Amino acid sequence: MTYSVTRTTQFKRSVKKCRKRGLDMELLKTVIRILSQEGYPS
């Protein structure tokens, strides 16, 4: 089952801060992809 990911304003601001701090954006993309495909584990 595939879930849709909604990007809220808070999420966009958080991503912007992560970019400024030089964090690994590929890791974030990987996590979002996994969560959208498999969902959050219970």
Secondary structure, 3 states (H helix, E strand, C coil): CCCCCCCCHHHHHHHHHHHHHCCCHHHHHHHHHHHHHHCCCC
